[in-house]
Amino acid sequence: MYDIGIISDDVVGEKMAGPGIRAWEMAGCLSEKFNVILIIPDYSYKSDKNSFFENLPFEVIRYSVANPSLIQNVGERCRILVIQGYILSKFPALKKLSAHLIVDMYVPFVLENLFVHKWKVSNIKDREFIHLNDLRVFNDQLLGGDHFLCASSRQKDLFIGSLMALNRINPRMLDSSPALTDLISVVPFGISETGAEGEAGHKPDVIRKRIPQIQEDDIVLLWGGVISNWFDPATLIKALKEAIVENGRLKLFFLSTKHPNPLLPEFDAAREAVHLADVLGLRDRFVFFNEDWVGYDERGHYFREADIGVSIHKCHFETRFSFRTRILDYIKYNLPVICTEGDYFAELVERERLGVVVGPEDAGSLKQAILKLAGDEAAREEIKQRMEAIKKKFLWKKATEPLVDYCQRVLSGQVKKGAVPGKGEILFVCAPKSQSAVRRFAKRYLWASAQKIPLKLSSRLRRLSRFLK
């Protein structure tokens, strides 16, 4: 029997992105207090030469969508299940288990996919169909989960509104948990306590040794992640072209153009960024693209060698509720940040003076920010000192404290499984019946008269009406 099972919807292993990292690190933190099993997709990376999955404080097994019985069998042996992404739509039987179901919603995939499919699907009707399916999956999670995780107070507000609309926030819930702590917790993405995951033997010059065009005294701007469609690498490349006229030591390195999950489509923004760098004559001279995904145990080498971390996006709906985990990497490795305003981390960077925040699609301001930060080594050193204090707030052990506390209360019997709204409730809230002519007449002409009925009499009439129904 396991206390907690964590099911990842993304690859976990030597090469993994945010969702996989989150599941991996959560398993490590929770295993300090609970018996944990991590359940990962069968296409996760593993090398016979690597000991990534050896000597772990938690168990790891692989699942396949083609074999749902395995997930169900493991789920039946868990008292708590933590799921993410599309897991519940892939394995709907999980809703029927006795396990307490915690849904990790830190990736608002409904918002992200609006931008993923904008370029992939040309027909607006097809895009609307995809969106409706995403929304169905999203709402199914809200209806089926017992508890929900998000990454920030902004996301919490978004999800509380969604939960309210589906009657997950109701008089009974508020009576038992007025602050909704039994329903939703803020669990941000975190950073590990070590200087770098598994990097005891730090290898210097992983960028400069590979790329002879980048000299020892150049200023390296690092784009520390994949180039997703909701980012804006084009404005950054254009700003860099203008900046190198004044400072030819500037170089821009994109950590990866591909996602480690083989099931995800190619990002159009990545292809367009490569094309623009070609057109402007910057590729392999001032702008460099690393095609392969850098391993989890190796990525710190790149962050340590860079001088400035960049995260540039357009301002749109996804921005407000995003949680740019790459900026956490910049903070972890003391990289001064240049980022676009509008998201959670832009506020943090500005408030704590961790770099420069610019407006969206403003190449001129971005150029000045690059030149300012690249040309002031003393300012960069001051930022690094401030980051030492900030990073302690984002350690994984600190980030997962609300989750650990909630699991302890569940396992001790202090928190019971929540009542899930029935179909009748959902239909009543979301699909109200059209009013008959008699009801419309009564509502229009008799309402004022009804207000004059004494309170005691009106109460008796309501009880009589309910009895007759």
C-alpha positions as CSV (number, residue, x, y, z in Angstrom):
1,M,0.0,0.0,0.0
2,Y,1.3,3.5,-0.9
3,D,0.5,6.7,0.9
4,I,0.8,8.8,-2.3
5,G,1.0,8.0,-6.0
6,I,2.1,10.7,-8.5
7,I,1.1,10.2,-12.1
8,S,3.1,12.3,-14.6
9,D,1.6,13.2,-18.0
10,D,5.0,14.2,-19.4
11,V,8.3,12.5,-19.8
12,V,10.4,11.9,-16.7
13,G,14.1,11.0,-16.9
14,E,17.4,12.4,-18.1
15,K,15.6,14.8,-20.4
16,M,12.4,16.3,-19.1
17,A,10.5,19.6,-19.2
18,G,8.5,21.4,-16.5
19,P,5.7,18.9,-15.8
20,G,8.1,16.0,-15.6
21,I,10.5,17.9,-13.4
22,R,7.6,18.9,-11.1
23,A,6.4,15.3,-10.7
24,W,10.0,14.2,-10.1
25,E,10.8,16.8,-7.5
26,M,7.4,16.4,-5.7
27,A,8.1,12.7,-5.4
28,G,11.4,13.4,-3.8
29,C,10.0,15.9,-1.3
30,L,7.0,13.9,-0.4
31,S,9.0,10.7,0.1
32,E,10.7,12.3,3.1
33,K,7.5,11.8,5.0
34,F,5.4,9.4,3.0
35,N,5.6,6.1,1.1
36,V,5.5,7.4,-2.5
37,I,5.3,5.8,-6.0
38,L,6.0,7.8,-9.2
39,I,4.2,6.6,-12.3
40,I,5.6,7.8,-15.6
41,P,4.8,7.3,-19.3
42,D,6.5,4.5,-21.1
43,Y,8.1,6.9,-23.6
44,S,10.2,8.6,-20.8
45,Y,13.9,8.8,-21.4
46,K,16.2,6.3,-19.9
47,S,19.8,5.3,-20.8
48,D,21.5,2.1,-19.7
49,K,24.6,4.1,-19.0
50,N,22.9,6.5,-16.6
51,S,21.9,5.8,-13.0
52,F,19.1,8.4,-13.0
53,F,16.5,6.0,-11.7
54,E,18.8,4.1,-9.3
55,N,18.9,4.5,-5.4
56,L,15.7,6.6,-5.2
57,P,13.7,7.2,-2.0
58,F,10.5,6.4,-3.9
59,E,9.4,3.7,-6.3
60,V,9.1,4.3,-10.1
61,I,7.0,2.4,-12.6
62,R,6.0,3.1,-16.2
63,Y,2.5,3.1,-17.6
64,S,1.0,2.8,-21.1
65,V,-2.2,4.3,-22.4
66,A,-2.8,1.0,-24.1
67,N,-2.8,-0.8,-20.7
68,P,-5.1,1.2,-18.4
69,S,-5.5,-1.7,-16.0
70,L,-1.9,-1.1,-14.7
71,I,-2.8,2.5,-13.7
72,Q,-6.0,1.3,-12.1
73,N,-4.3,-1.5,-10.1
74,V,-1.6,0.9,-8.8
75,G,-4.3,3.6,-8.0
76,E,-6.2,1.1,-5.9
77,R,-3.1,0.7,-3.7
78,C,-2.7,4.4,-3.2
79,R,-4.5,6.4,-0.5
80,I,-3.8,9.7,-2.4
81,L,-3.2,10.2,-6.1
82,V,-1.6,13.4,-7.6
83,I,-2.3,13.8,-11.3
84,Q,-1.6,16.4,-13.9
85,G,-2.4,17.3,-17.6
86,Y,-4.7,14.9,-19.5
87,I,-4.3,11.9,-17.1
88,L,-7.9,11.9,-16.0
89,S,-9.2,11.9,-19.6
90,K,-6.8,9.1,-20.5
91,F,-7.8,7.1,-17.4
92,P,-11.3,8.1,-16.4
93,A,-11.6,5.1,-14.1
94,L,-9.4,7.0,-11.6
95,K,-12.4,9.0,-10.6
96,K,-14.1,5.9,-9.3
97,L,-11.3,4.9,-7.0
98,S,-11.4,5.4,-3.2
99,A,-8.1,7.3,-3.4
100,H,-8.1,11.0,-2.6
101,L,-7.6,12.8,-5.9
102,I,-5.3,15.8,-6.1
103,V,-5.2,17.6,-9.4
104,D,-2.1,19.6,-10.2
105,M,-3.2,22.4,-12.5
106,Y,0.0,24.5,-12.6
107,V,0.1,24.3,-16.4
108,P,-3.1,26.0,-17.6
109,F,-3.2,23.8,-20.8
110,V,-6.5,25.3,-22.0
111,L,-4.8,28.7,-22.3
112,E,-1.5,27.3,-23.8
113,N,-3.3,25.3,-26.5
114,L,-5.1,28.3,-27.8
115,F,-1.7,29.4,-29.0
116,V,-0.3,26.0,-29.9
117,H,-3.1,25.4,-32.4
118,K,-3.4,28.9,-33.7
119,W,-0.6,28.1,-36.2
120,K,-1.1,24.4,-36.4
121,V,-4.8,24.4,-37.4
122,S,-5.9,26.8,-40.1
123,N,-9.7,26.1,-39.9
124,I,-11.3,28.1,-37.1
125,K,-14.0,25.5,-36.7
126,D,-11.4,22.8,-36.0
127,R,-9.7,25.1,-33.5
128,E,-12.9,25.7,-31.7
129,F,-13.6,21.9,-31.6
130,I,-10.1,21.3,-30.1
131,H,-10.7,24.1,-27.6
132,L,-14.1,22.7,-26.6
133,N,-12.4,19.3,-26.0
134,D,-9.7,20.9,-23.9
135,L,-12.4,22.7,-21.9
136,R,-14.3,19.5,-21.4
137,V,-11.1,17.8,-20.0
138,F,-10.5,20.9,-17.8
139,N,-14.0,20.9,-16.4
140,D,-13.9,17.1,-15.9
141,Q,-10.9,17.6,-13.6
142,L,-12.7,20.3,-11.7
143,L,-15.6,18.0,-11.1
144,G,-13.6,14.9,-10.3
145,G,-10.8,16.2,-8.1
146,D,-10.9,16.4,-4.3
147,H,-8.2,19.0,-4.1
148,F,-6.4,21.3,-6.6
149,L,-2.8,22.7,-6.9
150,C,-1.8,25.9,-8.7
151,A,1.4,27.8,-8.9
152,S,0.5,31.4,-8.0
153,S,-2.2,33.6,-6.5
154,R,-3.1,34.6,-10.0
155,Q,-3.8,31.0,-11.0
156,K,-5.7,30.5,-7.7
157,D,-8.1,33.3,-8.6
158,L,-8.6,31.8,-12.1
159,F,-9.3,28.3,-10.8
160,I,-11.5,29.5,-7.9
161,G,-13.7,31.2,-10.5
162,S,-13.9,28.0,-12.5
163,L,-14.7,26.0,-9.4
164,M,-17.4,28.4,-8.4
165,A,-19.0,28.2,-11.8
166,L,-19.3,24.4,-11.4
167,N,-20.6,24.6,-7.8
168,R,-17.5,23.1,-6.3
169,I,-17.6,26.2,-4.0
170,N,-20.9,26.0,-2.2
171,P,-22.4,26.5,1.3
172,R,-21.2,23.0,2.5
173,M,-17.7,23.6,1.3
174,L,-17.5,27.0,2.9
175,D,-18.9,25.7,6.2
176,S,-16.1,23.2,6.4
177,S,-13.3,25.3,5.0
178,P,-14.0,29.0,4.9
179,A,-10.6,29.9,3.3
180,L,-10.9,27.0,0.8
181,T,-7.7,25.4,2.2
182,D,-9.4,22.0,1.8
183,L,-10.1,22.7,-1.8
184,I,-7.1,24.5,-3.3
185,S,-3.4,25.1,-2.5
186,V,-0.7,27.3,-4.0
187,V,2.3,25.1,-4.7
188,P,4.7,27.0,-6.9
189,F,7.4,25.4,-9.1
190,G,10.6,25.2,-7.1
191,I,14.3,24.9,-7.3
192,S,16.6,22.3,-5.7
193,E,18.9,23.1,-2.8
194,T,22.0,22.0,-4.6
195,G,23.9,24.4,-6.8
196,A,23.0,22.2,-9.8
197,E,21.3,18.8,-10.1
198,G,24.0,16.2,-10.1
199,E,26.7,18.7,-11.1
200,A,29.5,17.9,-8.6
201,G,32.0,17.9,-11.4
202,H,31.0,21.2,-13.1
203,K,32.3,21.3,-16.7
204,P,33.2,24.8,-17.8
205,D,32.8,26.2,-21.3
206,V,29.9,24.0,-22.5
207,I,28.9,26.9,-24.7
208,R,32.2,28.5,-25.7
209,K,34.1,25.2,-26.3
210,R,31.3,24.0,-28.6
211,I,30.8,27.3,-30.4
212,P,34.1,28.9,-31.4
213,Q,32.3,32.1,-32.6
214,I,31.6,32.9,-28.9
215,Q,34.7,34.3,-27.4
216,E,35.8,34.2,-23.7
217,D,34.9,37.9,-23.1
218,D,31.6,37.8,-24.9
219,I,28.3,38.5,-23.1
220,V,26.1,35.5,-23.5
221,L,22.3,36.0,-23.3
222,L,20.6,32.7,-22.6
223,W,17.1,31.7,-23.6
224,G,16.7,28.9,-21.0
225,G,14.1,26.6,-22.5
226,V,12.1,25.6,-25.5
227,I,10.7,28.3,-27.9
228,S,6.9,27.8,-27.3
229,N,4.3,29.6,-29.4
230,W,3.3,32.0,-26.6
231,F,6.9,33.5,-26.5
232,D,8.3,36.2,-28.7
233,P,11.8,35.4,-29.9
234,A,11.4,37.5,-33.0
235,T,11.4,40.8,-31.0
236,L,14.4,39.6,-29.1
237,I,16.4,38.8,-32.2
238,K,15.5,42.1,-33.8
239,A,16.6,44.0,-30.7
240,L,19.8,42.0,-30.6
241,K,20.6,43.0,-34.2
242,E,20.3,46.7,-33.2
243,A,22.3,46.2,-30.0
244,I,25.3,44.5,-31.6
245,V,25.9,47.6,-33.6
246,E,26.9,49.2,-30.3
247,N,28.3,46.2,-28.6
248,G,29.7,43.4,-30.8
249,R,30.4,41.2,-27.8
250,L,26.7,40.2,-27.5
251,K,25.7,36.7,-28.3
252,L,22.3,34.9,-27.9
253,F,22.1,31.2,-27.2
254,F,18.7,29.3,-27.3
255,L,18.9,26.3,-25.1
256,S,16.6,24.1,-27.2
257,T,14.3,24.3,-30.2
258,K,12.6,20.9,-29.5
259,H,10.5,19.7,-26.6
260,P,11.6,16.4,-25.0
261,N,8.1,14.9,-25.2
262,P,8.0,13.1,-28.6
263,L,4.2,13.4,-28.7
264,L,4.2,17.2,-28.8
265,P,4.2,19.0,-32.2
266,E,6.9,21.2,-33.4
267,F,6.6,24.8,-32.2
268,D,6.1,27.3,-35.0
269,A,7.7,30.1,-33.0
270,A,11.0,28.1,-32.9
271,R,11.0,27.5,-36.7
272,E,10.2,31.2,-37.3
273,A,13.0,32.3,-34.9
274,V,15.6,30.2,-36.8
275,H,14.3,31.6,-40.1
276,L,14.5,35.2,-38.9
277,A,18.0,34.8,-37.6
278,D,18.9,33.5,-41.1
279,V,17.3,36.4,-42.9
280,L,19.0,38.9,-40.6
281,G,22.4,37.3,-41.1
282,L,22.7,36.5,-37.4
283,R,22.5,32.8,-37.2
284,D,25.8,31.1,-36.2
285,R,27.4,34.5,-35.9
286,F,25.5,36.2,-33.1
287,V,22.5,33.9,-32.6
288,F,22.9,30.2,-31.9
289,F,20.3,27.4,-31.6
290,N,20.8,24.2,-29.7
291,E,18.4,21.7,-31.3
292,D,18.6,18.9,-28.7
293,W,17.0,19.1,-25.3
294,V,19.7,19.4,-22.6
295,G,19.6,16.8,-19.9
296,Y,18.3,17.6,-16.4
297,D,21.7,16.9,-14.8
298,E,23.5,18.9,-17.4
299,R,21.5,22.1,-17.9
300,G,23.1,23.9,-15.0
301,H,26.4,24.0,-16.9
302,Y,24.8,26.3,-19.5
303,F,23.2,28.6,-17.0
304,R,26.4,29.0,-15.1
305,E,28.3,30.0,-18.2
306,A,25.7,32.6,-19.4
307,D,25.7,36.2,-18.3
308,I,22.1,37.2,-18.7
309,G,18.8,35.2,-18.8
310,V,16.0,36.3,-21.2
311,S,12.3,35.6,-21.3
312,I,10.4,37.5,-23.9
313,H,6.7,37.1,-24.7
314,K,3.8,38.9,-26.2
315,C,1.1,40.3,-23.9
316,H,-2.0,38.1,-24.1
317,F,-4.4,36.0,-22.1
318,E,-1.9,33.2,-21.4
319,T,0.6,35.7,-20.0
320,R,-1.3,36.7,-16.9
321,F,-1.7,33.2,-15.6
322,S,1.6,31.7,-16.7
323,F,4.4,30.7,-14.4
324,R,7.7,30.9,-16.4
325,T,9.8,28.2,-14.8
326,R,12.9,29.2,-16.8
327,I,13.1,32.4,-14.7
328,L,13.5,30.2,-11.6
329,D,16.5,28.7,-13.3
330,Y,17.9,32.2,-13.8
331,I,17.4,32.9,-10.1
332,K,18.9,29.6,-9.1
333,Y,22.1,30.2,-11.1
334,N,22.2,34.0,-10.3
335,L,21.5,35.2,-13.8
336,P,20.3,38.8,-14.1
337,V,17.0,38.7,-16.0
338,I,15.6,40.6,-18.9
339,C,11.9,39.8,-19.3
340,T,8.6,41.1,-20.6
341,E,6.0,42.6,-18.3
342,G,2.6,41.1,-17.6
343,D,3.3,37.8,-15.8
344,Y,4.0,36.7,-12.2
345,F,7.8,36.7,-12.5
346,A,8.0,40.2,-14.2
347,E,6.5,41.6,-11.0
348,L,9.0,39.7,-9.0
349,V,12.0,40.9,-11.1
350,E,10.8,44.5,-10.9
351,R,10.0,44.4,-7.2
352,E,13.2,42.7,-6.1
353,R,15.4,44.5,-8.7
354,L,16.6,41.3,-10.3
355,G,17.0,42.7,-13.8
356,V,15.1,44.8,-16.3
357,V,11.4,44.5,-17.3
358,V,10.3,45.8,-20.8
359,G,7.0,46.2,-22.6
360,P,5.7,43.6,-25.0
361,E,6.9,43.8,-28.7
362,D,9.1,46.8,-27.9
363,A,12.4,46.1,-29.7
364,G,13.7,49.6,-28.9
365,S,13.3,49.3,-25.1
366,L,14.6,45.7,-25.3
367,K,17.7,46.8,-27.1
368,Q,18.4,49.5,-24.4
369,A,17.8,46.9,-21.7
370,I,20.3,44.5,-23.3
371,L,23.0,47.2,-23.7
372,K,22.4,48.5,-20.1
373,L,22.7,45.2,-18.4
374,A,25.5,43.8,-20.6
375,G,27.6,47.0,-20.2
376,D,27.4,47.2,-16.4
377,E,29.2,44.3,-14.8
378,A,28.9,45.9,-11.3
379,A,25.1,46.0,-11.6
380,R,25.0,42.4,-12.6
381,E,27.0,41.4,-9.6
382,E,24.6,43.4,-7.3
383,I,21.7,41.5,-8.8
384,K,23.5,38.2,-8.2
385,Q,23.8,39.1,-4.5
386,R,20.0,39.9,-4.3
387,M,19.2,36.6,-5.9
388,E,20.9,34.6,-3.2
389,A,18.2,35.7,-0.7
390,I,15.3,35.3,-3.2
391,K,16.1,31.7,-4.2
392,K,15.5,30.5,-0.6
393,K,11.8,31.3,-1.0
394,F,11.5,28.9,-4.0
395,L,13.3,25.8,-2.7
396,W,11.2,22.7,-3.5
397,K,10.9,21.8,0.2
398,K,9.4,25.3,0.8
399,A,7.2,25.2,-2.3
400,T,5.7,21.8,-1.4
401,E,4.9,22.6,2.3
402,P,1.2,23.2,1.6
403,L,1.0,19.9,-0.3
404,V,2.8,18.0,2.5
405,D,0.5,19.5,5.1
406,Y,-2.6,18.7,3.1
407,C,-1.5,15.1,2.6
408,Q,-0.8,14.7,6.3
409,R,-4.3,15.9,7.1
410,V,-5.9,13.5,4.5
411,L,-4.0,10.5,5.8
412,S,-4.8,11.3,9.4
413,G,-8.5,11.5,8.6
414,Q,-8.9,15.2,9.1
415,V,-10.0,15.8,5.5
416,K,-12.6,13.6,3.8
417,K,-13.3,13.3,0.0
418,G,-15.4,16.2,-1.2
419,A,-18.9,15.8,-2.5
420,V,-18.8,16.0,-6.3
421,P,-21.7,17.9,-7.9
422,G,-24.2,15.6,-9.6
423,K,-25.4,15.9,-13.2
424,G,-28.6,17.5,-12.0
425,E,-26.7,20.3,-10.3
426,I,-24.5,21.0,-13.3
427,L,-27.5,21.0,-15.7
428,F,-29.3,23.4,-13.3
429,V,-26.4,25.8,-13.2
430,C,-25.1,25.5,-16.8
431,A,-28.2,24.7,-18.8
432,P,-31.2,26.4,-17.2
433,K,-34.6,25.6,-18.8
434,S,-36.4,28.2,-20.7
435,Q,-39.3,29.8,-18.8
436,S,-42.9,29.1,-19.8
437,A,-45.3,31.9,-20.7
438,V,-47.0,31.5,-17.3
439,R,-43.7,31.8,-15.4
440,R,-42.7,34.8,-17.4
441,F,-46.0,36.5,-16.7
442,A,-45.8,35.7,-13.0
443,K,-42.2,36.9,-12.8
444,R,-43.1,40.2,-14.5
445,Y,-46.5,41.1,-12.9
446,L,-46.8,39.2,-9.6
447,W,-43.2,39.7,-8.2
448,A,-44.0,43.2,-6.8
449,S,-47.1,41.9,-5.1
450,A,-45.2,39.0,-3.6
451,Q,-42.8,41.4,-2.0
452,K,-45.7,42.8,0.1
453,I,-46.6,39.4,1.6
454,P,-45.5,39.2,5.3
455,L,-42.3,37.3,5.8
456,K,-43.9,34.7,8.1
457,L,-46.6,33.9,5.5
458,S,-44.2,33.9,2.6
459,S,-42.0,31.3,4.4
460,R,-45.0,29.1,4.9
461,L,-46.0,29.4,1.2
462,R,-42.4,28.3,0.2
463,R,-42.6,25.3,2.5
464,L,-46.0,24.4,1.0
465,S,-44.6,24.7,-2.5
466,R,-41.7,22.4,-1.7
467,F,-44.1,19.9,-0.2
468,L,-46.3,19.9,-3.3
469,K,-43.3,19.3,-5.5
